[in-house]
């Protein structure tokens, strides 16, 4: 079922060195440069553009986390928005001001109604809850393959949306929770992106990552060489879900609102588009594609509004995807990283 | 039988007919090209809006039915030729993503052209009256949907099991390469399967508008997903299974809402997808299919 470019990438990554010291330096330098760029952006750009940049970082982090589940391990999951919704609601309930919570959310137990956490613990708890839900769901759903898994996880989005809409006492129903404290700024988004990329990169170039790719290429062969495929798949699914839940929480506190429809199937589609266009399994590809698509759809929005053709940008994104599938089914970067990125960050002297 | 229960069952059968019409096409397409066609649900929307346009233009109803069948068939064949044929032979997941992209493109194009505003959609007045027999009564719309669906499905079975084209379809579904070697014009057969399946979905859009009274450009999403659920219940790839799955899904959904207390009715879709996940885990090859293909 897999195509040849991905098979070559396994041998390519297998030769990556174990202790990348100069790669570590390069990574630090990159992060400092990014921080400087963000600082400059904060000075020079208006607040709309800065928020947009934060949104871009979170989108990139989402695409990278989906690369881990879908790209490296080959689990075709569309469940990201479900975990984002869970994370957003958990964090929102925890950070909401205790004064308003009693009247707005009558269904909460007393100990929850009286807590008011700051962003960081709320974010961790959101990730934890998302991970636990993924563990329970994954145990059941990960026995399915290919597009059966895709539709089951799509169903999960509908289930979570249904719960969020109908469980009024806890979630305030379809109206959602608005007026959340704006705890998240661009630095949170940048930090999150850096952490997600670092974790995914380390996993990809480790024995764990190679085991994941082995499961993707041929599960039976992987199992025969001693890989516990079932456990590995659940692990990849749960890590992806924890990242998605945290991204959902961050996004909700960036735009200060969350409703049952905030993270929809359309979002699942857009993240998948980022991963597929970038090349499933390629971290660089995910970041590049996430940037391109976020910028493209934001740039098209004013055009859309001025000529009154709502939905045009989404049509263009969908057509881009079809063209990429047609011309370059493996995505822009295949499953690997472009050579200069690999040389830079895995500390390889010669190639 | 109490009027309430009877009403629920008729309602469930009518809804089940809509699901069955969509699910059959879905299942035919999967059976032949092994493609989960996500854009199939959007043909329901295309059918519904074509009907509205034809009604506005003053076309008589029996002709509308024929036109909608034709429009659905043309739309299905267009999608197959432009998008799915070029990527045939790539991995299943690639195909699935492509159908998702087609679906998003259709939905948003419809939003662009028609705007997101829901439109009213009415069957003529005589269709909306109620007919009674033996102490119970039901709406004529529901009865018409049930009867017409049975006719369409009967016609489909005739085509699939009694014609040359049907034999070619069954052969292609069994083994595409072998069918091609035996001289079956595979591309034409696949095109025919898309045409028939899409025509049925479009007619289901006509019924959908009549039953629910309102249509909007995104209405195809839910029937598309539920058609998949119906296929999984009956066994993906089997036409009879898809039909039975559609009826089972429609009935159980209506009974779930009708027999449980009011506050559960919002959980309708949640119930359907939990049902899907349970069935995928317990009987991944469906309730009516013996042969098992690797899917779980």
Contacts between the chains, C-beta under 8 A, distances in Angstrom:
chain1	res1	chain2	res2	distance
A	1	B	91	4.8
A	1	B	92	6.5
A	1	B	93	7.7
A	2	B	91	6.7
A	3	B	90	7.6
A	3	B	91	6.9
A	76	B	93	5.1
A	76	B	96	7.4
A	140	B	277	6.6
A	140	B	281	5.8
A	141	B	277	6.6
A	141	B	280	7.9
A	143	B	281	6.8
A	143	B	296	5.4
A	144	B	280	5.8
A	144	B	284	7.3
A	144	B	295	7.1
A	144	B	296	5.4
A	145	B	294	7.1
A	145	B	295	6.0
A	145	B	296	6.7
A	146	B	92	5.2
A	146	B	93	6.0
A	146	B	96	7.9
A	146	B	295	7.6
A	147	B	36	4.7
A	147	B	92	5.7
A	147	B	93	6.4
A	147	B	96	4.5
A	148	B	280	6.3
A	148	B	284	7.4
A	148	B	295	5.3
A	148	B	296	6.9
A	150	B	36	7.7
A	150	B	93	7.4
A	150	B	96	6.0
A	151	B	36	6.8
A	151	B	225	7.5
A	151	B	228	5.6
A	151	B	276	7.6
A	152	B	276	6.8
A	152	B	277	5.6
A	152	B	280	5.9
A	154	B	225	6.9
A	155	B	225	7.3
A	155	B	229	7.8
A	155	B	273	3.5
A	155	B	276	5.3
A	155	B	277	6.2
A	156	B	273	7.3
A	156	B	277	7.9
A	158	B	225	7.2
A	158	B	269	5.3
A	158	B	270	6.9
A	158	B	272	8.0
A	158	B	273	5.0
A	159	B	269	7.9
A	159	B	270	4.9
A	159	B	273	5.1
A	159	B	274	6.4
A	162	B	266	7.0
A	162	B	267	5.7
A	162	B	268	7.9
A	162	B	269	5.4
A	162	B	270	3.5
A	163	B	267	8.0
A	163	B	270	6.5
A	165	B	266	6.5
A	166	B	266	4.0
A	166	B	267	5.8
A	166	B	270	7.8
A	265	B	221	7.4
A	266	B	104	7.0
A	269	B	100	5.7
A	269	B	101	7.7
A	269	B	104	5.7
A	272	B	97	6.4
A	272	B	100	7.4
A	273	B	101	7.6
A	276	B	97	5.8
A	309	B	112	4.5
A	310	B	111	5.8
A	310	B	112	6.5
A	310	B	115	7.6
A	310	B	116	7.3
A	311	B	107	7.5
A	311	B	108	3.4
A	311	B	109	7.0
A	311	B	110	7.9
A	311	B	111	3.7
A	311	B	112	4.7
A	312	B	108	7.2
A	312	B	112	5.7
A	314	B	104	6.0
A	314	B	105	7.9
A	314	B	108	4.3
A	315	B	104	7.6
A	315	B	105	5.1
A	315	B	108	4.6
A	315	B	109	5.6
A	315	B	112	7.0
A	317	B	104	7.7
A	318	B	101	4.3
A	318	B	102	7.4
A	318	B	104	4.4
A	318	B	105	4.0
A	318	B	108	7.3
A	319	B	101	7.7
A	319	B	105	6.3
A	321	B	97	7.0
A	321	B	98	7.7
A	321	B	101	4.5
A	322	B	83	6.2
A	322	B	98	6.1
A	322	B	101	5.1
A	322	B	102	7.3
A	322	B	105	7.7
A	325	B	87	5.8
A	325	B	90	7.5
A	325	B	94	5.9
A	325	B	97	6.7
A	325	B	98	5.4
A	325	B	101	7.6
A	326	B	86	5.6
A	326	B	87	6.1
A	329	B	87	7.4
A	329	B	90	5.3
A	329	B	94	5.8
